Each structure stands twice: as C-alpha cells, then as structure tokens.
Amino acid sequence: MFSGISIWQLLILLAIVVLLFGTKKLRNIGGDLGGAVKGFKSAMKDGEDEQDHKRLADDDQPQNKQDAEQKAEQEKDKA
C-alpha cells in the first residue's frame, strides 16, 4: 500500500484516530461521505438522462424547412 509504512503503523494510526474522534463521530462522517457520493452519482445520472432526452428530441426535429414539408406531406398521405 504505502511503501514506507507497515501494517502495524497503520493500525496504530487507526487506533489514534478512533481515540481522537470516537466511533460515533467516525460513523457519522462515513455516513455523510457515503450520502454525498450517492448524491453525486445520482446527479451525474440525471444529467446524462437529460442529455439523452435532449439529443433524442433534436433528432426528431426536422433539420430544415424542406424536410418539414416532406414529413408533413407523408403524414397527409397516410391519413
């Protein structure tokens, strides 16, 4: 993991952190961090969905007036 730190040093460091902050505070911090990550992922997904819907809506719109007229004529012929 870290080149100069052994597993025992990491365990001692973890014990000191637990003594300083307490398990309840660390649990709260972990929960808050997890909630923030979950919210970020959700926002990213919503943004991607919005872009997909916009892209699909742009594809459905005719590119120019001539295409719109042809599409209207085809719809009249179907009816």
C-alpha positions as CSV (number, residue, x, y, z in Angstrom):
1,M,0.0,0.0,0.0
2,F,2.3,2.7,1.2
3,S,5.9,1.9,0.6
4,G,7.4,3.2,3.9
5,I,4.5,2.4,6.3
6,S,4.0,-1.1,7.7
7,I,0.6,-2.6,8.6
8,W,1.4,-2.1,12.3
9,Q,2.0,1.6,11.9
10,L,-1.3,1.9,10.0
11,L,-3.1,0.0,12.8
12,I,-1.6,2.3,15.4
13,L,-2.6,5.4,13.4
14,L,-6.2,4.0,13.1
15,A,-6.3,3.5,16.8
16,I,-5.2,7.0,17.5
17,V,-7.8,8.4,15.1
18,V,-10.6,6.3,16.8
19,L,-9.5,7.6,20.2
20,L,-9.4,11.2,19.0
21,F,-12.8,11.3,17.2
22,G,-14.7,8.3,18.6
23,T,-16.5,5.7,16.8
24,K,-19.8,7.6,16.7
25,K,-18.2,10.6,15.0
26,L,-16.4,8.4,12.5
27,R,-19.6,6.6,11.7
28,N,-21.3,9.9,11.1
29,I,-18.5,11.1,8.9
30,G,-18.6,7.9,6.9
31,G,-22.4,8.1,6.5
32,D,-22.2,11.7,5.4
33,L,-19.4,10.9,2.9
34,G,-21.4,7.9,1.5
35,G,-24.5,10.1,1.1
36,A,-22.5,12.7,-0.7
37,V,-21.1,10.2,-3.1
38,K,-24.6,8.7,-3.7
39,G,-26.0,12.2,-4.4
40,F,-23.2,13.0,-6.8
41,K,-23.7,9.7,-8.7
42,S,-27.5,10.4,-8.8
43,A,-26.9,14.0,-10.2
44,M,-24.5,12.7,-12.8
45,K,-27.0,10.1,-13.9
46,D,-29.8,12.7,-14.1
47,G,-27.6,14.9,-16.2
48,E,-26.8,12.1,-18.6
49,D,-30.5,11.2,-18.9
50,E,-31.3,14.9,-19.6
51,Q,-28.7,15.0,-22.3
52,D,-30.0,11.8,-23.9
53,H,-33.6,13.2,-23.9
54,K,-32.4,16.4,-25.5
55,R,-30.4,14.5,-28.1
56,L,-33.4,12.4,-29.0
57,A,-35.6,15.5,-29.2
58,D,-33.1,17.1,-31.5
59,D,-33.1,14.0,-33.7
60,D,-36.9,14.1,-34.0
61,Q,-36.9,17.7,-35.2
62,P,-36.5,18.3,-39.0
63,Q,-33.2,19.8,-40.0
64,N,-34.7,22.3,-42.4
65,K,-37.9,23.6,-43.9
66,Q,-37.8,21.2,-46.8
67,D,-37.6,18.1,-44.5
68,A,-40.5,19.5,-42.5
69,E,-42.6,19.9,-45.7
70,Q,-41.8,16.4,-46.9
71,K,-42.7,14.9,-43.5
72,A,-46.0,16.8,-43.5
73,E,-46.8,15.5,-47.0
74,Q,-46.0,12.0,-45.9
75,E,-48.3,12.3,-42.9
76,K,-51.1,13.6,-45.1
77,D,-50.7,10.7,-47.5
78,K,-51.0,8.2,-44.6
79,A,-54.3,9.8,-43.4
